[in-house]
Amino acid sequence: MDELVDILDSEGKFTGRTGLKSEAHENGWFHATVHIWFFTSDGSVLIQQRAKNKDAHPLLWDVSVAGHVGAGEQIEDAAVREVKEEIGLEIINADLQEIGIFKAIHKHTENLLDCEFHHVFLGKLNLPLSALIKQVSEVAELKLIPLIRFSEETWGLANLGKYVPHGAEYYKTIIKAVKERL
């Protein structure tokens, strides 16, 4: 679905312009996204397999929930909205802890250049996996993976072809933040 997004400069500051998400991707305009990582009290991380129809990284495993921040939308509100849309979980802003902002540039095809600032949050999953309702157009599968295995496969770079390539530093930050909260 195409939507309006705020256009940012290369430092993440609002330029005063908006554009369609498709235009931002086609032209390489910076814009904001949210990444929400859920973990359980027993030390597992919720990961999602991206839907097969996705333009970028179809069927690779990725962050629990991710999405674009709409034009004029507050970052935390976008995170709450995306969680509801993608996994059917109702949360409030206070359920999330921001752990960082990552600048990312990925050229997928000639007409798809992601220039994004990922606002990354952690949240505790207090419901069983079976209680989540995946948005079929976005999410092929959801699963819980032990943090140690997740660490080996991402930070250790043991299984790069399985995950969206966010980079070792990104995954290290996630893993360290989850460990600190267990």
C-alpha atoms as an extended CHARMM CRD file, in Angstrom:
* protein
*
       182  EXT
         1         1  MET       CA              0.0000000000        0.0000000000        0.0000000000  PROA      1               0.0000000000
         2         2  ASP       CA              1.3440000000        3.4010000000       -0.9470000000  PROA      2               0.0000000000
         3         3  GLU       CA              1.2390000000        6.0560000000        1.7240000000  PROA      3               0.0000000000
         4         4  LEU       CA              2.5770000000        9.5450000000        2.3400000000  PROA      4               0.0000000000
         5         5  VAL       CA              5.8430000000        9.7550000000        4.2890000000  PROA      5               0.0000000000
         6         6  ASP       CA              7.8940000000       12.6720000000        5.5690000000  PROA      6               0.0000000000
         7         7  ILE       CA             11.0670000000       13.2090000000        3.5330000000  PROA      7               0.0000000000
         8         8  LEU       CA             14.2000000000       13.5250000000        5.6690000000  PROA      8               0.0000000000
         9         9  ASP       CA             17.6910000000       14.7780000000        4.9180000000  PROA      9               0.0000000000
        10        10  SER       CA             20.7700000000       12.5570000000        5.2030000000  PROA      10              0.0000000000
        11        11  GLU       CA             20.9990000000       13.4000000000        8.9290000000  PROA      11              0.0000000000
        12        12  GLY       CA             17.3970000000       12.3760000000        9.6390000000  PROA      12              0.0000000000
        13        13  LYS       CA             15.9460000000       15.8900000000        9.9120000000  PROA      13              0.0000000000
        14        14  PHE       CA             12.5620000000       16.6920000000        8.3750000000  PROA      14              0.0000000000
        15        15  THR       CA             12.9350000000       18.6270000000        5.1150000000  PROA      15              0.0000000000
        16        16  GLY       CA              9.4110000000       20.0570000000        5.1610000000  PROA      16              0.0000000000
        17        17  ARG       CA              8.4440000000       17.8650000000        2.2030000000  PROA      17              0.0000000000
        18        18  THR       CA              6.3100000000       14.7430000000        1.9830000000  PROA      18              0.0000000000
        19        19  GLY       CA              6.0410000000       12.1750000000       -0.7650000000  PROA      19              0.0000000000
        20        20  LEU       CA              4.5820000000        8.8090000000       -1.5170000000  PROA      20              0.0000000000
        21        21  LYS       CA              6.4940000000        5.8520000000       -0.1070000000  PROA      21              0.0000000000
        22        22  SER       CA              6.9050000000        4.5470000000       -3.6710000000  PROA      22              0.0000000000
        23        23  GLU       CA              8.4860000000        7.8670000000       -4.7140000000  PROA      23              0.0000000000
        24        24  ALA       CA             10.8300000000        7.7980000000       -1.7180000000  PROA      24              0.0000000000
        25        25  HSD       CA             11.9640000000        4.3050000000       -2.6960000000  PROA      25              0.0000000000
        26        26  GLU       CA             12.2850000000        5.1580000000       -6.3790000000  PROA      26              0.0000000000
        27        27  ASN       CA             14.2420000000        8.3660000000       -5.7540000000  PROA      27              0.0000000000
        28        28  GLY       CA             16.2730000000        7.3070000000       -2.7280000000  PROA      28              0.0000000000
        29        29  TRP       CA             14.7160000000        9.8990000000       -0.4030000000  PROA      29              0.0000000000
        30        30  PHE       CA             15.3540000000        9.3500000000        3.2930000000  PROA      30              0.0000000000
        31        31  HSD       CA             12.3240000000        8.5720000000        5.4320000000  PROA      31              0.0000000000
        32        32  ALA       CA             11.5580000000        7.0410000000        8.8300000000  PROA      32              0.0000000000
        33        33  THR       CA             10.6210000000        3.4760000000        9.6980000000  PROA      33              0.0000000000
        34        34  VAL       CA              9.9650000000        1.6420000000       12.9550000000  PROA      34              0.0000000000
        35        35  HSD       CA             11.3930000000       -1.7170000000       14.0070000000  PROA      35              0.0000000000
        36        36  ILE       CA              9.8660000000       -3.3970000000       17.0470000000  PROA      36              0.0000000000
        37        37  TRP       CA             11.6030000000       -6.4440000000       18.5240000000  PROA      37              0.0000000000
        38        38  PHE       CA              9.6030000000       -8.5440000000       20.9640000000  PROA      38              0.0000000000
        39        39  PHE       CA             11.2130000000      -10.9070000000       23.4640000000  PROA      39              0.0000000000
        40        40  THR       CA              9.8490000000      -13.2840000000       26.1000000000  PROA      40              0.0000000000
        41        41  SER       CA             10.7950000000      -13.6270000000       29.7450000000  PROA      41              0.0000000000
        42        42  ASP       CA             12.3680000000      -17.0280000000       29.0020000000  PROA      42              0.0000000000
        43        43  GLY       CA             14.8380000000      -15.4580000000       26.5540000000  PROA      43              0.0000000000
        44        44  SER       CA             13.2790000000      -15.9680000000       23.1350000000  PROA      44              0.0000000000
        45        45  VAL       CA             12.9520000000      -13.4080000000       20.3560000000  PROA      45              0.0000000000
        46        46  LEU       CA              9.9300000000      -13.1170000000       18.0610000000  PROA      46              0.0000000000
        47        47  ILE       CA             10.9240000000      -13.0820000000       14.3950000000  PROA      47              0.0000000000
        48        48  GLN       CA              8.7690000000      -12.8000000000       11.3090000000  PROA      48              0.0000000000
        49        49  GLN       CA              9.2490000000      -14.2560000000        7.8750000000  PROA      49              0.0000000000
        50        50  ARG       CA              8.4870000000      -11.6010000000        5.3080000000  PROA      50              0.0000000000
        51        51  ALA       CA              5.6570000000      -12.3710000000        2.8780000000  PROA      51              0.0000000000
        52        52  LYS       CA              6.6530000000      -13.8410000000       -0.4860000000  PROA      52              0.0000000000
        53        53  ASN       CA              5.1460000000      -10.8700000000       -2.3740000000  PROA      53              0.0000000000
        54        54  LYS       CA              7.3890000000       -8.2670000000       -0.6690000000  PROA      54              0.0000000000
        55        55  ASP       CA              9.5560000000       -6.1440000000       -2.9990000000  PROA      55              0.0000000000
        56        56  ALA       CA             12.5240000000       -6.3150000000       -0.6430000000  PROA      56              0.0000000000
        57        57  HSD       CA             13.8100000000       -9.5010000000        0.9860000000  PROA      57              0.0000000000
        58        58  PRO       CA             10.7940000000      -11.7750000000        0.3690000000  PROA      58              0.0000000000
        59        59  LEU       CA             10.6690000000      -14.8460000000        2.6420000000  PROA      59              0.0000000000
        60        60  LEU       CA             13.6890000000      -13.7840000000        4.7090000000  PROA      60              0.0000000000
        61        61  TRP       CA             13.4010000000      -13.6660000000        8.4950000000  PROA      61              0.0000000000
        62        62  ASP       CA             13.2960000000      -10.2180000000       10.0230000000  PROA      62              0.0000000000
        63        63  VAL       CA             12.3430000000       -8.0110000000       12.9490000000  PROA      63              0.0000000000
        64        64  SER       CA              9.1660000000       -8.9310000000       14.8800000000  PROA      64              0.0000000000
        65        65  VAL       CA              7.3100000000       -5.9500000000       13.3790000000  PROA      65              0.0000000000
        66        66  ALA       CA              8.4240000000       -3.1970000000       11.0050000000  PROA      66              0.0000000000
        67        67  GLY       CA              6.8370000000       -0.4800000000        8.9720000000  PROA      67              0.0000000000
        68        68  HSD       CA              6.9280000000        3.0450000000        7.6460000000  PROA      68              0.0000000000
        69        69  VAL       CA              6.1120000000        6.1500000000        9.6280000000  PROA      69              0.0000000000
        70        70  GLY       CA              3.3160000000        8.0610000000        7.9420000000  PROA      70              0.0000000000
        71        71  ALA       CA              3.5920000000       11.7610000000        7.1080000000  PROA      71              0.0000000000
        72        72  GLY       CA              3.0360000000       13.7850000000       10.2850000000  PROA      72              0.0000000000
        73        73  GLU       CA              2.8240000000       10.6430000000       12.4270000000  PROA      73              0.0000000000
        74        74  GLN       CA              4.7150000000       10.4100000000       15.7180000000  PROA      74              0.0000000000
        75        75  ILE       CA              7.3580000000        7.6520000000       15.7520000000  PROA      75              0.0000000000
        76        76  GLU       CA              5.9010000000        5.8660000000       18.8090000000  PROA      76              0.0000000000
        77        77  ASP       CA              2.3750000000        6.0320000000       17.3780000000  PROA      77              0.0000000000
        78        78  ALA       CA              3.6210000000        4.4200000000       14.1630000000  PROA      78              0.0000000000
        79        79  ALA       CA              5.2130000000        1.6270000000       16.2050000000  PROA      79              0.0000000000
        80        80  VAL       CA              1.9770000000        0.9570000000       18.1100000000  PROA      80              0.0000000000
        81        81  ARG       CA             -0.0260000000        1.0090000000       14.8530000000  PROA      81              0.0000000000
        82        82  GLU       CA              2.3380000000       -1.3650000000       13.0600000000  PROA      82              0.0000000000
        83        83  VAL       CA              2.2610000000       -3.8570000000       15.9510000000  PROA      83              0.0000000000
        84        84  LYS       CA             -1.5540000000       -3.9380000000       15.7800000000  PROA      84              0.0000000000
        85        85  GLU       CA             -1.5670000000       -4.2590000000       11.9720000000  PROA      85              0.0000000000
        86        86  GLU       CA              1.1440000000       -6.9020000000       11.5530000000  PROA      86              0.0000000000
        87        87  ILE       CA              0.6480000000       -9.2020000000       14.5510000000  PROA      87              0.0000000000
        88        88  GLY       CA             -2.7200000000       -8.1650000000       16.0170000000  PROA      88              0.0000000000
        89        89  LEU       CA             -1.2460000000       -7.1730000000       19.3780000000  PROA      89              0.0000000000
        90        90  GLU       CA             -2.6790000000       -4.1300000000       21.1530000000  PROA      90              0.0000000000
        91        91  ILE       CA             -0.0360000000       -2.1690000000       23.0250000000  PROA      91              0.0000000000
        92        92  ILE       CA              0.5030000000        1.3920000000       24.2070000000  PROA      92              0.0000000000
        93        93  ASN       CA              3.5410000000        3.6590000000       23.7860000000  PROA      93              0.0000000000
        94        94  ALA       CA              4.6910000000        2.8970000000       27.3410000000  PROA      94              0.0000000000
        95        95  ASP       CA              5.0770000000       -0.8030000000       26.3970000000  PROA      95              0.0000000000
        96        96  LEU       CA              7.9940000000        0.0940000000       24.1190000000  PROA      96              0.0000000000
        97        97  GLN       CA             11.5680000000        1.0910000000       24.8880000000  PROA      97              0.0000000000
        98        98  GLU       CA             13.5210000000        2.8530000000       22.1580000000  PROA      98              0.0000000000
        99        99  ILE       CA             17.0360000000        1.4270000000       21.8480000000  PROA      99              0.0000000000
       100       100  GLY       CA             18.4270000000        3.3440000000       18.8980000000  PROA      100             0.0000000000
       101       101  ILE       CA             18.1590000000        4.8070000000       15.4320000000  PROA      101             0.0000000000
       102       102  PHE       CA             19.9700000000        3.1720000000       12.5280000000  PROA      102             0.0000000000
       103       103  LYS       CA             20.6320000000        4.8210000000        9.1860000000  PROA      103             0.0000000000
       104       104  ALA       CA             20.2930000000        2.2490000000        6.4070000000  PROA      104             0.0000000000
       105       105  ILE       CA             20.7780000000        2.4290000000        2.6440000000  PROA      105             0.0000000000
       106       106  HSD       CA             19.9400000000       -0.6320000000        0.5310000000  PROA      106             0.0000000000
       107       107  LYS       CA             19.7280000000       -0.7140000000       -3.2450000000  PROA      107             0.0000000000
       108       108  HSD       CA             17.4530000000       -3.6470000000       -4.0820000000  PROA      108             0.0000000000
       109       109  THR       CA             16.8120000000       -2.9550000000       -7.7650000000  PROA      109             0.0000000000
       110       110  GLU       CA             17.2050000000       -0.0720000000      -10.2030000000  PROA      110             0.0000000000
       111       111  ASN       CA             13.8470000000        1.3220000000       -9.0310000000  PROA      111             0.0000000000
       112       112  LEU       CA             14.0160000000        0.4070000000       -5.3330000000  PROA      112             0.0000000000
       113       113  LEU       CA             16.4960000000        2.2720000000       -3.1560000000  PROA      113             0.0000000000
       114       114  ASP       CA             15.6810000000        2.1730000000        0.5710000000  PROA      114             0.0000000000
       115       115  CYS       CA             17.1730000000        5.1700000000        2.3840000000  PROA      115             0.0000000000
       116       116  GLU       CA             15.7280000000        4.8830000000        5.8550000000  PROA      116             0.0000000000
       117       117  PHE       CA             16.2000000000        5.7840000000        9.4740000000  PROA      117             0.0000000000
       118       118  HSD       CA             15.0630000000        2.7500000000       11.4970000000  PROA      118             0.0000000000
       119       119  HSD       CA             13.7350000000        3.7460000000       14.9230000000  PROA      119             0.0000000000
       120       120  VAL       CA             14.2700000000        0.5400000000       16.8990000000  PROA      120             0.0000000000
       121       121  PHE       CA             12.1990000000       -0.4770000000       19.9290000000  PROA      121             0.0000000000
       122       122  LEU       CA             12.0090000000       -3.4260000000       22.3080000000  PROA      122             0.0000000000
       123       123  GLY       CA              8.8410000000       -4.8080000000       23.8140000000  PROA      123             0.0000000000
       124       124  LYS       CA              8.0920000000       -7.7400000000       26.0740000000  PROA      124             0.0000000000
       125       125  LEU       CA              5.7710000000      -10.3850000000       24.6320000000  PROA      125             0.0000000000
       126       126  ASN       CA              3.5010000000      -11.6080000000       27.4160000000  PROA      126             0.0000000000
       127       127  LEU       CA              1.1400000000      -13.6510000000       25.2470000000  PROA      127             0.0000000000
       128       128  PRO       CA              1.6550000000      -17.0520000000       23.6340000000  PROA      128             0.0000000000
       129       129  LEU       CA              2.6280000000      -17.1160000000       19.9670000000  PROA      129             0.0000000000
       130       130  SER       CA             -0.7580000000      -18.6580000000       19.1650000000  PROA      130             0.0000000000
       131       131  ALA       CA             -2.5020000000      -15.4510000000       20.3370000000  PROA      131             0.0000000000
       132       132  LEU       CA             -0.8750000000      -13.3550000000       17.6090000000  PROA      132             0.0000000000
       133       133  ILE       CA             -2.7080000000      -12.6930000000       14.3450000000  PROA      133             0.0000000000
       134       134  LYS       CA             -0.3800000000      -12.1670000000       11.4110000000  PROA      134             0.0000000000
       135       135  GLN       CA             -1.1710000000       -9.7890000000        8.5780000000  PROA      135             0.0000000000
       136       136  VAL       CA             -0.9610000000      -12.1960000000        5.6450000000  PROA      136             0.0000000000
       137       137  SER       CA             -0.0240000000       -9.5080000000        3.1150000000  PROA      137             0.0000000000
       138       138  GLU       CA              3.0780000000       -8.6380000000        5.1760000000  PROA      138             0.0000000000
       139       139  VAL       CA              3.9500000000      -11.7000000000        7.2440000000  PROA      139             0.0000000000
       140       140  ALA       CA              4.3820000000      -15.2840000000        6.0130000000  PROA      140             0.0000000000
       141       141  GLU       CA              5.2390000000      -16.7830000000        9.4090000000  PROA      141             0.0000000000
       142       142  LEU       CA              5.9650000000      -15.8900000000       13.0280000000  PROA      142             0.0000000000
       143       143  LYS       CA              8.2050000000      -17.8460000000       15.3550000000  PROA      143             0.0000000000
       144       144  LEU       CA             10.0340000000      -17.6000000000       18.6470000000  PROA      144             0.0000000000
       145       145  ILE       CA             13.7400000000      -18.3670000000       18.5900000000  PROA      145             0.0000000000
       146       146  PRO       CA             16.0510000000      -18.6840000000       21.6180000000  PROA      146             0.0000000000
       147       147  LEU       CA             18.2510000000      -15.6040000000       21.9830000000  PROA      147             0.0000000000
       148       148  ILE       CA             21.4410000000      -17.6900000000       21.8850000000  PROA      148             0.0000000000
       149       149  ARG       CA             20.4760000000      -19.2290000000       18.5350000000  PROA      149             0.0000000000
       150       150  PHE       CA             19.3860000000      -15.8450000000       17.1900000000  PROA      150             0.0000000000
       151       151  SER       CA             22.7420000000      -14.4560000000       18.3080000000  PROA      151             0.0000000000
       152       152  GLU       CA             24.6820000000      -17.2240000000       16.5810000000  PROA      152             0.0000000000
       153       153  GLU       CA             22.7470000000      -16.8180000000       13.3340000000  PROA      153             0.0000000000
       154       154  THR       CA             22.8910000000      -13.0090000000       13.1190000000  PROA      154             0.0000000000
       155       155  TRP       CA             25.6520000000      -11.5180000000       15.2240000000  PROA      155             0.0000000000
       156       156  GLY       CA             27.8460000000      -14.5430000000       14.5760000000  PROA      156             0.0000000000
       157       157  LEU       CA             26.8590000000      -14.2570000000       10.9100000000  PROA      157             0.0000000000
       158       158  ALA       CA             26.4230000000      -18.0240000000       10.7320000000  PROA      158             0.0000000000
       159       159  ASN       CA             23.2380000000      -17.9390000000        8.6650000000  PROA      159             0.0000000000
       160       160  LEU       CA             23.2340000000      -14.7170000000        6.6690000000  PROA      160             0.0000000000
       161       161  GLY       CA             21.0350000000      -16.0190000000        3.8680000000  PROA      161             0.0000000000
       162       162  LYS       CA             18.1900000000      -16.6040000000        6.3230000000  PROA      162             0.0000000000
       163       163  TYR       CA             17.8450000000      -13.0350000000        7.6630000000  PROA      163             0.0000000000
       164       164  VAL       CA             17.3830000000       -9.5550000000        6.2390000000  PROA      164             0.0000000000
       165       165  PRO       CA             20.9340000000       -8.1180000000        6.0690000000  PROA      165             0.0000000000
       166       166  HSD       CA             20.6920000000       -5.3110000000        8.6400000000  PROA      166             0.0000000000
       167       167  GLY       CA             24.3890000000       -5.7380000000        9.5200000000  PROA      167             0.0000000000
       168       168  ALA       CA             26.2980000000       -7.0940000000       12.5010000000  PROA      168             0.0000000000
       169       169  GLU       CA             26.1910000000       -3.8650000000       14.5410000000  PROA      169             0.0000000000
       170       170  TYR       CA             22.4210000000       -3.6640000000       14.2300000000  PROA      170             0.0000000000
       171       171  TYR       CA             21.9600000000       -7.2600000000       15.3860000000  PROA      171             0.0000000000
       172       172  LYS       CA             24.5350000000       -6.8320000000       18.1980000000  PROA      172             0.0000000000
       173       173  THR       CA             22.5460000000       -3.8770000000       19.5120000000  PROA      173             0.0000000000
       174       174  ILE       CA             19.3160000000       -5.8930000000       19.5420000000  PROA      174             0.0000000000
       175       175  ILE       CA             20.8780000000       -8.8930000000       21.2620000000  PROA      175             0.0000000000
       176       176  LYS       CA             22.6470000000       -6.8000000000       23.9230000000  PROA      176             0.0000000000
       177       177  ALA       CA             19.4760000000       -4.8240000000       24.6500000000  PROA      177             0.0000000000
       178       178  VAL       CA             17.4110000000       -7.9940000000       25.0790000000  PROA      178             0.0000000000
       179       179  LYS       CA             20.0820000000       -9.5540000000       27.3460000000  PROA      179             0.0000000000
       180       180  GLU       CA             20.0450000000       -6.4570000000       29.5550000000  PROA      180             0.0000000000
       181       181  ARG       CA             16.3120000000       -6.8470000000       30.0790000000  PROA      181             0.0000000000
       182       182  LEU       CA             16.2560000000      -10.5410000000       30.9020000000  PROA      182             0.0000000000
